[in-house]
Amino acid sequence: MQDWGFWIMAVALASGVAGVLALALRRMPGPVTEAAEADLGVYKDQLAEIDRDLARGTIGAEEAGRLRAEVGRRLLEADRTRRNGGTPAAAGRELPALALVLALVLPGGLAAYWWLGAPGYPDLPLRARLADLDAAIASRPGQAEQLERMGKRMDAAAEAKLREELAAISDPDQLRAKFRDHLLAEETGAAVRTQERLLAVLGAAASAQDHADMALALALEAEGYVSPEAEAQLRETLKRDMSNELARYLVGEMFLQGGRFDQAFRFWRPIAEDGNPDAPWVASIRERIAMVAELAGIRYSLPAGRGPTAGDMAAAAGMAPEDRQAMIEGMVAQLSDRLATEGGSVEEWNRLIRSLVVLERLDEAQTIYDEAKAKFEGRPAELSFLRQAAVESGLTP
C-alpha cells in the first residue's frame, strides 16, 4: 500500500506540472497573434492618413467615410484576433504541441523514474543511514569468529605449550622482546598470546603503547580486520593517550571497514597533516585520505609533502613521453640518493620501491627493499608496511 501511495502522489504531481505547462503553452503568443499586433499598427496609421488626406482636400468627405468604415472593420477584426490568441485554426495547430507536452511530462517522467530510479525503495535519511552503519559496526564479528571464517586456527598443543612458557615469565621487558620477535617472524597468533600475558602482568600499569601493540597484533592476526576485541584495546589506548598515532590509525581503519568514512577522516586527518613522518602508517593514510574524504562528502586537499609538486605534475602532463620518463627517473634518482645518504621515513622508502616497480626496474626495487628491511630491523610495524609494499609490487618479501 505504501507503493500505491507513492505512485498516486507521483502521478498527481506530474499531472499538475503538465497542466501548468499546457496552460502556459496555450497562453503563449503565437505567430498569428504577433501578426495581428502588426496589423493593428498598420490600420491605425491608415486611419491617420485618411484624416490627413481629407484635410488636404485630396479626397472627399463621402470617400473618407467609406475608407474609415473599411479600415475600422479590419481594425476590429485584428483586435479580436489578438485578444483571442489566434483563429480557431491556429488553436487547432496548438493541440499537437499540448499533446506532446503531456506525453513527455506524465508518462515520460514516470518511465524515466522507473528506469533510473528505485521504485519501492524506502526513504534513507542521513541520520538513519548513519545509525544503521553504527549498529553494523557494533554487531560485527569478534576476533575468534573472524579467524574461523578465514580458516586460521592455532594448533591446540602449540598454543598450550606457548601459554605455559609465557606463564613462567613475569618480566615486562622480556615479554615485550618476545612480542617483537613473534611479530618479526610473522607469528601473529603467538604475538597476541604474548601481549595478553604482558597486559595481565602489568594490569593497570600497562601503558597506552602496550594496549596499542595489542590492538596491532590482533589486527595483523586477522589480516587487517579490526575486531571488537581490538577496538577495546584501542579505547584503552586513547583513554591514556589521545594522540597515539597507531591507535588513531587503527580506529580509522575500523570506521573505514564499517562505512563511517566521516569518522575515519576525523581520526586520520591530523596524522596525514602533522603525523610523524617516520611512522609507517602515515604513508598508508596519506595515500588514501583523499579517497576517504570524497566518500565522506568532504572537500579536502592534502597539503603538499616531499615529492613532486602540482607544478611538476602540470609540467609533466605537457611533456613528450620520453621527456616525461626522463623527469620521473630524475626524481626517483634524487630520492634514492637522498635516502642512501641522509636516510628517510618509511613513507619515502615505500614510495621509492613502488616507483622503481612502475619504471620496471624490479632488480633495483628488490635491492632497495632489502636495504629498507635492514634499515628498520627490530621495528615490526614498519617492516610489516614494507612487506605489504613488496608483496603488492611482486617482489620477494
C-alpha positions in Angstrom: 0.0 0.0 0.0 2.9 2.3 0.6 4.0 1.9 -3.0 0.5 2.8 -4.2 0.6 5.9 -2.1 3.9 6.9 -3.7 2.7 6.3 -7.2 -0.5 8.2 -6.6 1.4 11.2 -5.3 3.9 11.0 -8.2 1.1 10.9 -10.8 -0.7 13.8 -9.2 2.5 15.9 -9.1 3.4 15.0 -12.7 -0.2 15.8 -13.8 -0.1 19.2 -12.0 3.2 20.1 -13.7 1.9 19.0 -17.1 -1.2 21.2 -16.6 0.8 24.2 -15.7 3.0 23.7 -18.8 -0.1 23.2 -21.0 -1.7 26.4 -19.7 1.4 28.4 -20.3 1.7 27.0 -23.8 -1.9 27.9 -24.7 -1.3 31.5 -23.4 2.0 31.9 -25.2 1.7 34.4 -28.1 1.8 32.6 -31.4 2.7 33.8 -34.9 -1.0 34.7 -35.6 -1.2 37.0 -32.5 2.1 38.7 -33.5 0.7 39.3 -37.0 -2.5 40.8 -35.6 -0.4 43.2 -33.5 1.4 44.4 -36.6 -1.9 44.8 -38.5 -3.3 47.0 -35.7 -0.4 49.4 -36.1 -0.9 49.5 -39.9 -4.7 50.1 -39.7 -4.2 52.9 -37.1 -1.7 54.5 -39.5 -4.2 54.2 -42.3 -6.9 56.0 -40.3 -4.5 58.8 -39.6 -3.6 59.0 -43.3 -7.3 59.3 -44.2 -7.7 62.2 -41.9 -4.7 63.9 -43.4 -5.9 63.4 -47.0 -9.3 64.8 -46.0 -7.7 67.9 -44.5 -5.6 68.4 -47.7 -8.7 68.0 -49.8 -7.3 65.1 -51.9 -10.4 63.0 -51.0 -14.0 64.0 -50.3 -16.0 63.5 -47.2 -18.0 60.7 -48.6 -14.9 58.7 -49.7 -13.3 59.4 -46.4 -16.2 57.9 -44.6 -16.2 54.8 -46.8 -12.5 54.3 -46.2 -12.8 54.8 -42.4 -15.6 52.2 -42.3 -13.5 49.6 -44.2 -10.3 50.2 -42.2 -12.3 50.3 -38.9 -13.8 46.9 -39.8 -10.3 45.4 -40.4 -9.1 47.1 -37.2 -11.8 45.4 -35.1 -11.1 42.0 -36.7 -7.4 42.3 -35.9 -8.2 43.3 -32.4 -10.4 40.2 -31.9 -7.7 38.0 -33.3 -5.1 39.5 -30.9 -7.3 39.1 -27.8 -8.4 35.5 -28.7 -4.8 34.4 -29.3 -5.4 33.4 -32.9 -8.1 31.9 -35.1 -9.7 28.5 -34.4 -7.4 27.1 -37.0 -4.4 28.4 -35.1 -5.7 26.9 -31.8 -6.1 23.6 -33.6 -2.5 23.7 -34.6 -1.5 24.1 -30.8 -3.2 20.8 -29.9 -0.3 18.5 -31.1 2.2 20.6 -29.1 0.0 20.3 -26.0 -0.3 16.5 -26.5 3.5 16.3 -26.8 4.0 18.2 -23.5 1.5 15.9 -21.7 3.2 12.8 -23.2 6.7 13.9 -22.2 5.9 15.1 -18.7 3.5 12.5 -17.4 4.2 9.0 -18.9 7.7 10.1 -20.0 8.7 11.2 -16.5 7.2 8.1 -14.9 9.0 5.9 -17.4 12.3 7.7 -16.7 11.9 7.2 -13.0 11.1 3.5 -13.5 14.3 3.1 -15.5 16.7 5.3 -13.5 15.1 5.4 -10.0 14.4 2.8 -7.4 10.6 2.2 -7.2 9.6 0.9 -3.8 12.9 1.7 -2.1 12.3 3.2 1.3 13.4 6.6 2.4 17.0 6.7 3.6 17.6 9.9 5.6 21.2 10.5 6.6 20.6 10.1 10.3 19.0 6.7 9.8 21.8 5.5 7.5 24.5 6.5 10.0 22.6 4.8 12.8 22.4 1.6 10.6 26.2 1.8 10.0 26.9 2.3 13.7 24.7 -0.7 14.5 26.5 -2.9 11.9 29.9 -1.9 13.4 28.7 -2.7 16.9 27.5 -6.2 15.8 30.4 -7.1 13.6 32.1 -10.5 14.1 34.5 -10.9 17.0 38.2 -12.0 16.7 37.6 -15.7 17.1 34.6 -15.7 14.6 36.6 -13.8 12.0 39.6 -16.1 12.4 37.2 -19.1 12.0 35.9 -17.6 8.8 39.4 -17.1 7.5 40.3 -20.7 8.3 43.1 -19.7 10.7 43.3 -22.0 13.7 46.3 -22.2 16.1 47.4 -25.7 16.9 45.9 -26.5 20.3 49.1 -28.3 21.6 51.4 -25.5 20.4 49.1 -22.9 22.0 49.0 -24.8 25.3 52.8 -25.0 25.3 53.2 -21.3 24.5 50.8 -20.3 27.3 52.8 -22.5 29.7 56.0 -20.8 28.7 54.5 -17.3 29.0 53.1 -18.1 32.4 56.7 -18.6 33.7 57.7 -15.1 32.5 56.9 -12.0 34.7 59.4 -9.6 33.4 57.7 -7.0 31.2 60.8 -6.2 29.2 61.3 -9.8 28.4 57.7 -10.2 27.3 58.0 -7.1 25.1 61.1 -8.5 23.4 59.3 -11.8 22.8 56.4 -9.9 21.3 58.6 -8.1 18.8 60.3 -11.4 17.9 57.0 -13.0 17.1 55.8 -10.1 15.0 59.1 -10.1 13.1 58.6 -13.8 12.4 55.0 -13.1 11.4 53.8 -15.4 14.2 50.8 -13.2 14.8 48.9 -15.7 17.0 51.9 -16.1 19.3 52.3 -12.3 19.4 48.7 -11.9 20.5 49.2 -14.5 23.3 52.5 -12.8 24.4 50.9 -9.4 24.6 47.9 -10.8 26.5 50.4 -12.1 29.1 52.2 -8.7 29.2 48.9 -6.9 29.9 48.0 -9.4 32.6 51.3 -8.9 34.3 51.2 -5.1 34.2 47.5 -4.7 35.0 46.5 -1.1 35.4 50.2 -0.1 34.9 50.1 -1.0 31.2 50.9 1.9 29.0 49.0 3.3 26.1 51.5 1.8 23.7 51.1 -1.6 25.3 47.4 -1.6 24.6 48.1 -0.2 21.1 50.5 -3.0 20.4 47.9 -5.5 21.5 45.4 -3.9 19.0 48.0 -4.1 16.3 48.7 -7.8 16.9 45.0 -8.6 16.8 44.6 -6.7 13.5 47.6 -8.4 12.0 46.3 -11.8 13.1 43.0 -11.1 11.4 44.8 -9.7 8.3 43.8 -6.1 8.8 40.4 -6.7 10.2 39.8 -4.5 13.4 37.6 -6.7 15.6 35.7 -5.6 18.7 38.5 -7.0 20.9 41.0 -4.8 19.0 38.6 -1.9 19.4 38.5 -2.4 23.2 42.3 -2.2 23.3 42.2 1.0 21.2 39.8 2.5 23.6 42.2 1.8 26.5 45.0 3.3 24.5 43.1 6.5 23.8 42.0 6.8 27.4 45.7 7.1 28.3 47.0 9.0 25.2 44.5 10.5 22.8 47.4 11.5 20.5 48.7 7.9 20.0 49.1 7.7 16.2 49.0 3.9 15.9 45.7 3.8 17.8 44.2 6.6 15.7 45.3 4.9 12.6 43.6 1.6 13.6 40.4 3.4 14.7 40.3 5.0 11.3 40.7 1.6 9.7 37.8 0.3 11.8 35.5 3.1 10.7 36.6 2.7 7.1 35.7 -1.0 7.2 32.3 -0.1 8.7 31.5 2.6 6.1 31.8 5.5 8.5 34.1 7.5 6.2 33.4 10.7 8.1 34.8 9.3 11.3 37.7 7.7 9.6 38.6 11.1 8.1 38.3 12.8 11.5 40.8 10.4 13.0 43.2 10.4 10.1 43.4 14.0 9.1 45.7 15.1 12.0 48.1 12.2 11.2 48.1 12.9 7.4 49.0 16.6 8.0 51.2 16.5 11.1 52.0 12.9 11.8 55.4 11.5 12.5 57.0 11.1 9.0 58.9 8.1 10.2 55.8 6.2 11.2 54.7 3.6 8.6 51.0 4.3 8.9 51.5 7.9 7.7 52.3 6.6 4.2 49.1 4.5 4.2 46.9 7.3 5.4 48.3 9.9 3.0 47.7 7.6 0.1 44.1 7.1 1.0 42.8 10.1 2.8 41.7 12.0 -0.3 39.5 9.0 -1.3 38.1 8.8 2.3 37.3 12.5 2.3 35.5 12.1 -1.1 33.5 9.1 0.2 32.6 11.2 3.3 31.4 14.1 1.1 34.2 16.4 2.3 36.2 18.7 0.1 39.8 18.2 1.0 43.2 18.5 -0.5 46.2 17.0 1.3 48.9 19.6 2.0 51.9 19.1 -0.2 54.6 17.0 1.2 58.0 16.0 0.0 58.0 14.8 -3.6 56.7 16.2 -7.0 54.6 19.4 -6.6 51.4 20.3 -8.5 53.6 22.4 -10.8 55.8 19.4 -11.5 52.8 17.3 -12.4 51.3 20.0 -14.7 54.7 20.4 -16.4 54.9 16.6 -16.9 51.5 16.5 -18.4 52.6 18.7 -21.3 55.9 16.8 -22.0 56.7 14.3 -24.7 56.6 10.7 -23.4 60.4 10.4 -23.4 60.9 13.7 -21.6 58.3 12.8 -19.0 60.0 9.5 -18.5 63.4 11.2 -18.0 61.9 13.7 -15.5 60.3 10.8 -13.5 63.6 8.9 -13.5 65.4 12.0 -12.4 63.1 12.5 -9.4 63.4 8.8 -8.5 67.2 9.1 -8.7 67.2 12.2 -6.4 65.0 10.3 -3.8 67.3 7.3 -4.0 70.4 9.3 -3.4 68.9 11.2 -0.5 67.7 8.0 1.2 71.2 6.5 0.7 73.0 9.5 2.2 70.5 11.0 4.7 68.0 8.3 5.4 64.3 8.9 5.4 60.9 7.8 6.6 59.2 4.5 5.8 56.8 6.5 3.6 59.7 7.6 1.4 61.3 4.1 1.2 57.9 2.8 0.3 57.5 5.4 -2.4 60.9 4.6 -3.9 60.2 0.9 -4.0 56.8 1.4 -5.8 58.3 4.0 -8.2 61.1 1.6 -9.3 58.5 -1.1 -9.9 56.5 1.3 -12.1 59.6 2.0 -14.0 60.1 -1.8 -14.4 63.4 -1.7 -12.6 62.5 -4.8 -10.5 66.0 -5.9 -9.6 66.8 -2.4 -8.2 63.5 -2.3 -6.4 64.3 -5.6 -4.7 67.7 -4.3 -3.6 66.1 -1.1 -2.2 63.5 -3.3 -0.3 66.3 -5.4 1.2 68.1 -2.2 2.3 64.9 -0.9 3.8 64.4 -4.1 5.8 67.9 -3.7 7.2 67.3 -0.1 8.0 64.1 -0.8 10.0 65.3 -4.0 11.6 63.7 -4.5 15.0 60.7 -2.3 14.2 57.9 -4.7 13.4 55.2 -2.2 12.4 57.5 -0.5 9.8 58.6 -3.9 8.5 55.0 -5.0 8.1 54.2 -2.0 5.9 57.4 -2.5 3.8 56.4 -6.2 3.3 53.0 -5.1 2.2 54.6 -2.9 -0.5 56.8 -5.7 -1.6 54.0 -8.2 -1.9 51.8 -5.8 -3.8 54.7 -5.0 -6.1 55.6 -8.6 -6.9 58.9 -8.6 -5.0 60.3 -11.2 -2.8 59.4 -10.2 0.8 
